[in-house]
Amino acid sequence: MEANLDNPGFSGLATDLYQLTMAAAYHASGRNERASFELFTRKLPPGRSYLIVGGLEQALDYLRGLSFSTTEIEYLRGLPAFDHVSPEFFDYLRDFRFTGDVWAMPEGTAAFAGEPLLGVTAPLIEAQIVETYLLSTINFQTLIATKAARIVEAAQGRGIVEFGARRAHGFGAAVYAARAAFIGGCVGTSNVETGKMFGLPVYGTAAHSFTMAFDRESDAFRAYFKVFPESSTLLLDTYDTIDAARLATEFGPKLRGVRLDSGDLLELSKQVRAILDEAGMRRTKIFASGDLNEFKIADLIAAGAPIDLFGVGTDLSTSRDAPALGGVYKLVEIDFDGRVSPKMKLSRDKATYPYRKQVWRATAGDGSFAGDVIARADETDLPGAPLLSLVMRDGRIAAPLPGLRETQERARRQLANLPEPHKRLIEAQPYPVRYSDRLEQSRTALQREFEKQKCFV
């Protein structure tokens, strides 16, 4: 993972304070049994009917490289919250490494509310400290990959380019938003750093300022085309879009594209297409941008706009209509000397299910998804295929991760197999997800035991 962004990388301080105060209290109590936590969302964001999992590669990089430097430990020693913490805890942090196992859905998997996207089994302190970073990484990239998938679905085969770096919440977020957007189906990004880091296609045209820097619009177009004769896309709407389209015909069929960034994109695209076609420039593409989202793109296509590619920025890189994914990370069991002790919350609206879990997905004869079952991890007789696999064992990557193009293709296949009623932009039908009978029975039995012993008082 790159450390030159505003991402803190492998620092042990890349967490919330309460993870470390809990860790210190666990340590003082001699509590470091092997524990299992799961990361999932209780419900989908408004307007969403599915998720596309993202961020696993960065999560595993973090776990593999996590440590506390001498400077970081001294900083913690100086915090008032740690005034009464024993020196032995700081000695523990000096040698800290993540040594646990991780089970996860592959990036690009379609997932739904309640389903664990990732599970961690590790010594209790290790599993606790990593919560914040895992949530930050998986929540954000899953959110953006899902938004991108919705936009790509709305475009009906037309290319979507991620344009959001200037509106993202910091450049580190911009980099990983672009990565996640590619997983969700974008053809590329304007973000050059992301292109370099992950080998993604990068796209760019010119800004209005470039046109304005010249005395005449035609001079700006000629200057740009001279340097980029095989890849020029000319921005038409600095002054008069239709006049600019006529100027663009000077370059003939060699002109790769023109971009519309404002105004009535439906009518302008039709008029510009007619001008280009009349000039024999049928292969010159029309690229549209300007505060677009899946709904605007769907409307443009439904109305017959002859637009070939769309650049989407703010709405994609911030998921503006649903800007946060409420993923949670919850303790589900602890191993006491070989005896598994299941754990669950009973609090209203935040109750959880105990035990480590697996998600099984059934398919119909045509390969389409027919429903998921969330089961205990030790259940093996359920129909379908398991979705979580071992990706890290003893703090080491268990198997090579797929490349981003393979991950993007996985997301494409997953969405192709998700029936259309579950993919609609508006009023999508909920996808069927249920808990296995055994898991339901386990939860009921544990709740009764808690109530009987009043161990939650």
Residue pairs with C-beta under 8 A, 6 or more apart in sequence:
1 7
1 9
1 10
1 58
1 61
1 62
1 65
2 9
2 175
2 197
3 9
3 10
5 171
5 172
5 175
5 193
6 170
6 171
6 172
6 173
7 172
7 175
7 176
8 14
9 62
9 65
10 61
10 62
10 65
10 66
10 67
11 68
11 69
11 72
12 66
12 67
12 68
12 69
12 72
12 93
12 96
12 129
13 68
13 72
13 75
13 76
14 62
14 132
14 133
15 129
15 130
15 131
15 132
15 133
16 131
16 132
17 79
17 81
19 128
19 129
19 131
19 132
20 76
20 129
21 81
21 82
22 128
23 89
23 125
23 128
23 129
24 82
24 85
24 89
26 32
26 124
26 125
26 128
27 86
27 88
27 89
27 92
27 125
28 85
28 86
28 89
31 124
31 125
32 123
32 124
32 125
33 123
33 124
33 334
33 335
33 336
34 121
34 122
34 123
34 124
34 334
34 335
35 121
35 122
35 123
35 124
35 127
35 128
35 331
35 333
35 334
35 335
36 119
36 120
36 121
36 127
36 331
36 332
36 333
36 334
36 335
36 356
37 119
37 120
37 127
37 128
37 131
37 329
37 330
37 331
37 332
38 116
38 118
38 119
38 120
38 329
38 330
38 332
38 356
38 357
39 116
39 117
39 118
39 119
39 120
39 134
39 135
39 138
39 327
39 328
39 329
40 113
40 114
40 115
40 116
40 117
40 327
40 328
40 330
41 51
41 113
41 114
41 117
41 325
41 326
41 327
41 328
42 113
42 114
42 326
42 328
42 350
43 113
43 326
44 50
44 51
44 112
44 113
45 143
45 319
45 322
45 324
45 325
45 326
46 321
46 322
47 321
47 322
47 425
47 426
48 146
48 150
48 322
49 422
49 423
49 424
49 428
49 429
49 430
49 431
50 110
50 111
50 112
50 146
50 149
50 415
50 418
50 422
50 423
50 431
51 110
51 111
51 112
51 117
51 142
51 145
51 146
51 325
52 108
52 109
52 110
52 111
52 142
52 145
52 146
52 148
52 149
52 183
52 184
52 411
52 414
52 415
53 104
53 105
53 106
53 107
53 108
53 109
53 110
53 111
53 117
53 138
53 142
53 145
54 107
54 108
54 138
54 141
54 142
54 144
54 145
54 179
54 180
54 183
54 184
55 107
55 137
55 138
55 139
55 140
55 141
55 142
55 176
55 180
56 104
56 105
56 106
56 107
56 118
56 138
56 391
56 401
57 107
57 401
58 137
58 141
58 176
59 102
59 104
59 118
59 133
59 134
59 137
59 138
60 102
60 391
60 392
60 397
60 401
62 130
62 133
62 134
62 137
63 98
63 100
63 102
63 130
63 392
63 395
64 98
64 392
64 395
64 396
64 397
66 96
66 97
66 98
66 129
66 130
67 96
67 97
68 76
68 93
68 94
68 96
70 94
73 90
73 93
73 94
76 82
76 90
76 93
77 90
92 125
96 126
96 129
97 395
98 122
98 126
98 130
98 395
99 122
99 123
99 126
99 394
99 395
100 120
100 121
100 122
100 123
100 126
100 127
100 392
100 394
100 395
101 120
101 121
101 122
101 390
101 392
101 393
101 394
102 118
102 119
102 120
102 121
102 390
102 391
102 392
103 116
103 118
103 119
103 121
103 356
103 377
103 388
103 389
103 390
103 391
104 117
104 118
104 119
104 388
104 389
104 391
105 111
105 115
105 117
105 118
105 359
105 387
105 388
106 389
106 402
106 407
106 410
107 145
107 183
107 401
107 402
107 407
107 410
107 411
108 145
108 183
108 407
108 408
108 409
108 410
108 411
108 414
109 387
109 410
109 411
109 414
110 369
110 411
110 414
110 415
110 418
111 117
111 142
111 359
111 387
112 372
112 431
112 433
113 433
114 374
114 433
114 435
115 359
115 372
115 374
115 387
115 433
116 357
116 359
116 374
116 388
117 138
117 142
117 327
118 134
118 138
118 388
119 332
119 356
119 357
119 388
120 127
120 130
120 134
121 127
121 356
122 130
124 334
131 329
134 329
135 327
135 328
135 329
137 176
138 327
139 324
139 325
139 326
139 327
140 173
140 176
140 177
140 180
140 325
141 176
141 177
141 179
141 180
141 183
142 180
142 325
142 327
143 180
143 319
143 322
143 323
143 324
143 325
144 176
144 177
144 180
144 181
144 184
144 316
144 317
144 319
145 180
145 181
145 183
145 184
145 411
146 184
146 319
146 325
147 181
147 184
147 315
147 316
147 319
147 322
148 160
148 162
148 180
148 181
148 182
148 183
148 184
148 185
148 186
148 316
149 184
149 185
149 411
149 415
150 184
150 294
150 425
151 160
151 184
151 185
151 186
151 293
151 294
151 297
151 310
151 312
151 315
151 316
152 160
152 184
152 185
152 186
153 185
153 294
153 415
153 423
153 425
154 294
154 295
154 297
154 298
154 301
154 425
155 297
155 301
155 310
156 301
158 301
158 307
158 308
158 309
158 310
159 186
159 187
159 308
159 309
159 310
160 181
160 185
160 186
160 187
160 309
160 310
160 311
160 312
161 186
161 187
161 188
161 189
161 190
161 203
161 287
161 309
161 310
161 311
161 312
162 177
162 178
162 181
162 182
162 186
162 188
162 189
162 190
162 191
162 312
162 313
162 316
162 317
163 189
163 190
163 289
163 311
163 312
163 313
163 316
163 317
164 174
164 177
164 178
164 181
164 312
164 313
164 314
164 316
164 317
164 318
165 171
165 174
165 178
165 189
165 190
165 191
165 313
165 317
166 174
166 313
167 313
167 314
167 317
167 318
168 174
168 177
168 317
168 318
169 318
171 193
173 317
174 191
174 194
174 317
175 191
175 193
175 194
175 197
177 316
177 317
177 318
178 186
178 189
178 191
178 194
178 200
178 317
179 194
179 197
179 198
179 200
179 404
181 189
181 316
181 317
182 188
182 189
182 198
182 200
182 404
182 408
183 404
183 407
183 408
183 411
184 408
184 411
185 408
185 411
185 412
185 415
186 316
187 201
187 203
187 309
188 195
188 200
188 201
188 202
188 203
189 195
189 200
189 201
189 202
189 203
190 202
190 203
190 204
190 311
191 202
192 202
194 200
194 202
195 201
195 202
198 404
199 403
199 404
200 404
203 311
205 233
205 234
205 235
205 257
205 259
205 287
206 220
206 224
206 234
206 235
207 235
208 235
208 237
208 238
208 261
210 220
210 224
210 235
211 217
211 220
211 221
211 235
211 238
211 239
212 238
213 220
214 220
214 223
217 238
217 239
217 243
217 244
217 247
218 247
218 250
221 234
221 244
221 247
221 248
221 250
221 251
222 250
224 232
224 234
225 232
225 234
225 251
225 255
229 254
230 254
230 256
231 256
232 251
232 255
232 256
232 257
233 256
233 257
233 258
233 259
233 285
233 287
234 244
234 248
234 251
234 255
234 257
234 258
234 259
235 258
235 259
235 261
236 244
236 245
236 248
236 258
236 259
236 260
236 272
237 244
237 260
237 261
237 262
237 263
237 268
238 244
241 260
241 263
241 268
241 271
241 272
242 268
242 271
242 272
242 275
245 258
245 271
245 272
245 275
245 276
246 275
248 255
248 258
248 276
248 284
249 275
249 276
249 279
249 281
252 279
252 280
252 281
253 280
253 281
253 282
253 283
253 284
255 281
255 284
256 284
256 285
257 284
257 285
257 286
257 287
257 308
257 309
258 272
258 276
258 284
258 285
258 286
258 287
259 286
259 287
259 288
259 289
259 311
260 268
260 269
260 272
260 286
260 287
260 288
260 289
260 290
260 307
261 288
261 289
261 290
262 290
265 288
265 290
265 300
265 305
265 307
266 300
266 303
266 304
266 305
269 286
269 288
269 300
269 305
269 306
269 307
270 304
270 305
270 306
272 286
273 286
273 306
276 282
276 284
276 286
285 308
285 309
286 306
286 307
286 308
286 309
287 307
287 308
287 309
287 310
287 311
288 300
288 305
288 307
288 309
288 310
288 311
289 310
289 311
289 312
289 313
291 313
291 314
291 315
292 310
292 311
292 312
292 313
292 315
293 312
293 315
293 316
293 320
293 321
294 425
295 425
297 310
297 312
298 425
300 307
301 307
314 320
315 321
330 345
330 352
331 343
332 342
332 343
332 344
332 352
332 353
332 354
332 355
332 356
332 357
333 340
333 341
333 342
333 343
333 354
333 355
333 356
334 340
334 341
334 343
335 341
340 355
342 354
342 355
342 442
342 446
343 354
344 351
344 352
344 353
344 354
344 443
344 446
344 447
345 351
345 352
346 447
346 450
346 456
353 374
353 435
353 439
353 442
353 443
354 442
354 443
354 446
355 376
355 377
355 439
355 442
356 376
356 377
356 378
357 374
357 375
357 376
357 377
357 388
357 439
358 374
358 375
358 376
358 377
358 379
358 386
358 387
358 388
359 372
359 373
359 374
359 375
359 386
359 387
359 388
360 372
360 373
360 375
360 382
360 383
360 384
360 385
360 386
360 387
361 369
361 371
361 372
361 384
361 385
361 387
362 369
362 370
362 371
362 372
362 373
362 383
362 384
363 369
363 370
363 384
363 385
363 417
364 370
367 417
368 417
368 418
368 419
369 417
369 418
369 419
369 431
370 432
371 431
371 432
371 433
371 434
372 384
372 387
372 431
372 432
372 433
372 434
373 382
373 383
373 384
373 433
373 434
373 435
373 436
374 433
374 434
374 435
374 436
374 439
375 382
375 435
375 436
375 438
375 439
376 436
376 438
376 439
376 442
379 436
379 438
379 439
382 436
390 398
391 397
391 398
391 399
391 401
392 398
402 410
415 423
418 431
421 428
421 429
422 428
422 429
422 430
422 431
435 443
450 456
